[in-house]
Amino acid sequence: QVQLVESGGGLVQPGGSLRLSCAVSGSVFAITTMDWYRQAPGKQRERVAAITTENSTYYSDSVKGRFTISGDFMKNTVLLQMDSLKPDDTAVYYCHARDFRDFGFWGQGTQVNVSS
């Protein structure tokens, strides 16, 4: 059984920062990619950032320059530093990991609210 546990969500004012963390545990072998997705009310889930074992990163256009992803594939942890937050960043943020068999695993999600 594989578990992904996210933490770090909450309420922040526009322009503020939050850092999300995710830890992967259980019977997981050779994670190759760790991602962050988000889903706002009434919208589809979207991928916002990803990192691979080769330290290659991806950012969606909506967060590029404001969010930074980092990962430790020895400890199976991934962080998402979110700066200059906007109300449009309000969503449930989900951690996702993919192993060498291309199996994907999801966390339960953490709520981020950006509001004055």
Salt bridges, closest charged atoms under 4 A:
ASP35 OD2 - ARG47 NH2 2.73
ASP35 OD1 - HIS96 ND1 2.84
GLU46 OE2 - ARG38 NE 2.72
ASP61 OD1 - LYS64 NZ 3.32
ASP89 OD1 - ARG38 NH1 2.88
ASP89 OD2 - ARG66 NH1 2.74
ASP99 OD2 - ARG101 NH2 2.56
ASP102 OD1 - ARG98 NH1 3.43
